[in-house]
């Protein structure tokens, strides 16, 4: 099957070259130095990406054109089906990339040394888009989710110490409850039609830690069930953190109806009577939803009232980071395409200006952090560097009816007290297409 796909692609390339030669009287060698890229991001981020590539082009001699499309998933599939794909595509989710492996070239076939590129990356990053032993994509930018946001000023006023171990995290929670300071956790699951997705991240954190990367990946493919000892252990840990009395203001029922966008506002109030909470586990993007005065402080790199630490791993488990990212795949196998993919996925990408984008975080531990413009980027890079394992968001990789369907609704029902954990997990397993 794989050989037939290669022959088909080769025939298409030969035919295309012949057509061009017939129209122009010969191959246009300038086209060999032109590469098109398609992705989902637009506006300021797209401009910064193009500017970085333009600067790189000054020395590489390769002209790169980026096309951002807000309907990327539909557009990239349509173009590939029509036989007119971009040279390179940047995928926000690995599922779409993996659905196009019949059209994409394995990076090894381009002569790219995948092991060399990923040598300084956390375990798990280089194999996100691996299919049948071949690599169809590598991350160029990632985001991290295993962040516990807190208010340093509030911690100091309450006499709390930032925990570095799971045992210390438990002790901090117990101190908050015992002294009536407020609530350990801010939690919001409400997200309109996507209500429940924050609960999936919480569950993923502990499946990754208790099971390790191999079992975590088996869970993604359905080979490990929700109603399994591993996922039940992870669920019990989540329940201990969030659903025990006084852990969240209003308990799980309140969390189920609280917007994930506004849940963190309670980090900046004072007193249990005002619903003060002290910690919120959430991804790096959540800072965009903080109150305006906090966002203004962030813009000035003032961390007096907001910072984060990594969610500690239980004793005996790997230091793990949950996150997501954008993956680079290739539809053509020219030398220019190879060079572009190598640059975008290397530790050099971002040094030509793109690292100024607060949303960017290099997957490389050896990336020069002085290129970042925010303290959050630098801090996140350091946490990533110290992580042994990186787990790509599991629900994004599961079948849609599970990861973006039954899991959202069933975990919300569990938090709200409408179902037990065991009932919710069994119902998610029932939704799995088999």
N, C-alpha and C positions, 0 to 999 in steps of 0.2 A: 504493500500500500504506500509506504513511504517513498520507494523507488519510483512508482508510478506518478506520485505527486511531483517529484523532482523533474521527471521527464516532461510532464505537462507544463510545468513552469518554464523549463528550458525551451520548449517549443513555442510558448507564448512570447518569450523574449526574442527568440530568433525571428519569429514572424514580425514582431514590432520593429526590430532593427531593419528587416528587409523592407518594410513599408516606408520607414523614414528614408532609407537610401533611395527608394524609387521616387519619393517626392522631392528630395533635395539634391539628388545627384551625388550623395555621399554623406557619411556620418558627420554630424556637427560635433566636433570634439569639445566645444564649449559646454554642451549639455552634460558631458562626463564630469563636470565640475559644479553642477547644480543639483541641489537636493531640496526636496519639499518635505515639510513636517506638518502633521495635523495633530491637534490636541483639543482639549475641552476648555482650557482657560483663555480668557480674552482680556481686553482693556489694558490697564496698567501692567498687569502681570505679563500679558502677551508682548507688550512693547519692551519691557525689561528683558524678556527672553530673547527677543529678536536683536536687541542692542548687544547682548552678550555674544550671540552668534556672529553678529557683524564684526565685532572686534576680533573674535577668533579667526574669522575669514581673512583678515588682513595678513595673517601669517600662513594660514593653511591654503589659501588660494581657492577655497571652495565656497561658492555662493549658496547660502541657505535661506529659504523662505518659510516662515512659520504662518500657518493658517489656523486660527482659533475658531472653534465651532461649538456653540452652547448645546447643540444637539449632536454632540460627537458620536455617541454610541450608534445612533441611527445612520449618521452620515458615513462613518468609516466602514460599516458593514455594507451599505449601499454602494460605495465606491469600489470596494474590493469585489463585490458581486458583479459589478459592471465592467470589471477589468481595468479600472482606472484608479488604483489606490495611490496614496501618497508614497514617497519613498520610505518615510519613517512615520510611525504613529506613537503617540504618548497616551497610554491608557490609565484612567483613574482607578479602574477596577480590573483585577486579573481575570475575572470570569469572562469578560468580553474578549480579552486577548486570547484566552485559551480556546474560545469558540472559533478563532480564526487561524488556528495553527496550520490548516490546510493551505492557507495563502501566505503566511509569514515564513520567512527563512529562519531556521535555527541559527543563533548567533555564531555557533561553532562553524557553520558552513560558510560564513563570511570571513572566517579566519580570525575571529575575535577570541582572545584568550580570556575566557570567562573567569577562570581561577585567579588569574593575575588581577583582574579588575576588582574582584570581590574579596581579595585576601585580607583587607583591613575592615571588612564589614561583619556585623554581628551574625552569628549562625542563624540561618533562616532567610536572610535578605536575598541571597543569591539564587535561591531555589524556588522563589515564589511562582515564577512562570516556567518551571521545568516540567516538561511532558515527555514521558517515555525516555528519560535520560538526556534529553536535549533542551537547551535553554532558548526560549522564544522571546524573552524579555528580561530586562534588568532595571532596577529602580534608578531614577536620576534625582528624585526628591522624595522625602518621606515626611510623615507627620507622626507624632508620638501621642499616645493616649494614656499611658500609665503614669499620669501626673496627678498629684494631690495638691490642689491649690489651697492656699491658706493666707491669712492676714497676719504678717509678722508682728505688727503693732498689737493686735488682739492677742496673739500668742504670748507676747511679752507681758502684757497687762494681766493675763490670767495665770502667769507662771508656768506656762506650758513649754516643753522642749520638743523641737522637731525630731520625730522618730527616725531612726535609721534601720531598725529591724522590725519584724512582724510583732515580736513580743513588746517592743517599745510602743508600737502603734496601738496595740491592745491596751497598754497601760495609760496612754494619753486619753483614749476613749473613756476608760474607767474613771480617770481623774475628772474629766469634764462632767460626767454624769453624777459622780459622788459629791462633787462640790456645787452642783446646781448651777454651773457656769452657762449652760445652754445645751446645745445638741452637738454631738460629735460630727455628724454628717449633714451636708446639704445635698438633696437628691431631687431631681425632677425627671420624670419619664414622659411627660406630655409633649408631643411633637406633631399634633394634627394627625394626618393619615399614617404617620410613621411613629405614633406613640408606642413606647416600649423599647426603642432601640438603645437608649442608655443602659437598660438592664442587660442587654446582650453583651455590652462591653464589660460590665462587672463580672458576668459569668465567664467570659473569655479570659479575663485576667487570671482567674484561679484554675481554669482547665489547663491553661498554658503552664502555670507554675507547678501544679501538682502532677500533671501528666508528661511534661516535657514536650519538645517540638514534635516528636514522632507521633505520640498519642493525640496531640492537638490537631495535627494534620489528618489523622484517621477520623477524628470527630468531624472535621470539615467535610470529608467524603462520605460520612454516614457509616463508616466501619466501626466507629465507637458510638453507641447510642446515648441519647440524653438520659435514658433510664439505665445508666451503667454506674458502677461504683465510682469511677473517676468523676463524672459530671455531677453525681449526687454529692460527692465530697466537696466539689467546688461550690455547688449550690448551698450546701450547709454553711460553708464559710461566708458566703454572701449574706445569708440569713442572719448569721451571728453579727455581722458588721452593721446591717441596715434594718433588719426586721425585729430585732430584740427591743424590749421596752426602752424608751427614751433615747434611742440612737438617732432618730430622725423626728423632727417636729411634725406631729400628727401621724407618725408611723408610715407603714407602707401604703396605706390608703391615700394619705395626703401626697406622698411621693408620686403616686400614679396619676394624680391630677395636677401636679405642679409642672409648669413649663420648664424644660431643660434650659431655656434661654435665661430665665430670671431666677432660677434656684440659687445661683451664686451670689445674688444681691444680699443674702442674709449673712454673708461673710463680713459685711461692712456695717452691721448694726450692733448695738450693745445690749446685752442682757437677755436671759432666757425668756422673759416676758415679751420681748420683741422678736422672739424666734431666732436669736443668734445661733449660727452654726459655725464650726471652726474649720471644717475640711470639706473639700469637694473633689472627688475623683472624676476628671474629665479631660478631654483632649486639648491639644495646644490651641485649637481654634476658639475656645470658649472665651478668651479674653476680649473678643470682638463684641461680646454681649454684656460686659461689665458696665456699671454706671459710668457716665461721661467723665466724672472727675477722676475715676480710677484709670480710665483709658488715657486721659491726659497725663497722668503720672507715668503710665507705661511708656508713652511717647517720649518722655524725658528720661527714661531708664531709671525712674525712681521706684524702688521696690519696697518702700516703707510700708505700704498697705497691701501688697500683693506679691506673692512668689509661689513657687511650687517645689515639691520634692517627689522622688519616685516612690510609687506604691511598693512597700517592702515585700520581698518574697518570704514565705514561711521557711523556717529553718529546714535545711536539707534539700531545698529546691534551688534551681538556677536563678540568678539575677536576670529577670526577664522584662522585656519592653513590648507592649502591645502597640500596634499602630497601623498605618496605611501608607500609601504612596502612589507615585505615578511611574508606570513601567514603559520602557522604550522598546518597541518592536520594529522590525524591518521587513518591508514588502519587496525591496529590490536588493540585489547583492553586488552592486558596483563598489569599486574601491572608495569612491567618495562617500557612499552611504556607510560603509564600514568606518571610515574616519569620523564621520559625524556621530555615529552611535558610540564609538569609543570615547570621543570627547565628552558627550553629554552624560555618559554613565561613569566618567572618571572623577577622581578627586580634584581635578583641575577645573571642572565645570563650576561656575559661580564666581571664580576668581576674576572674571572679566566683567563683573558688575551685578550679576543676577542675585548674588547673595544678599544684596541690599533689600530684597523682597522679604518681608517678615515671615511670609508663608513658607519660605524655602528652608529646608534642612537637608544637608548632604547626608547620604547613607554611609559615607566614608569616615572612619575614625580619624584618619590622617588628614582630613580637610583642614585647611588653615582657618581657624575660627576667627582670626582678626578681620576676615572679610565680612563677617556678620555685622549688622548695625544695631541689633538689640541684645540686651542682656538675656532675654528669654531664649533666643537662638543659641547663644553661647552656653547657657546652663543646660538646655536640652541636649546639645551636642555632647556635653560632658557626661550626662546621664546615659546617653546612647553608647558612648565609648566604653562605659563601665558595665554595659549589659552583655551577658553571655549569649542570650537568645532574643531574637526578634520574631514576634508572631504577627502576621498580617491578619487584619480584622476577619474573623471567622464567618460572621453572618454575611459579609459581602461576598464570600466565596461559596456559600451553601446555595442550593437551588432556591430560586426566588420565593416559592411557596413555603419554604422553611425559614431561611434567614431573614427575609423581608416580609414574612407573612405570619405563620403560626408562632414562631419564636417571639415576635413582638407582642402579639395579642395574648399568648399564654403566659409569658413572664409578667405582663401587666396584671393579668388576672391573679397570678400568684401574689404579687406585691400588694394588690388591693384586698387580699384575703378571700377572694371568691373561689380559689382553688388551692389545694395543697401543692407543695413543690412536686411531689410524686405524680399527682394528677396532671399538672402542667407539663411535666417532662414526657409523660406517656402520650399526651395529646400532640406534642410536637413531633415525637417519633412517628405517630400515625399519619402525619401530614407529609412524611418523606416519600418522594416518588421512587418506587422500587419495582 
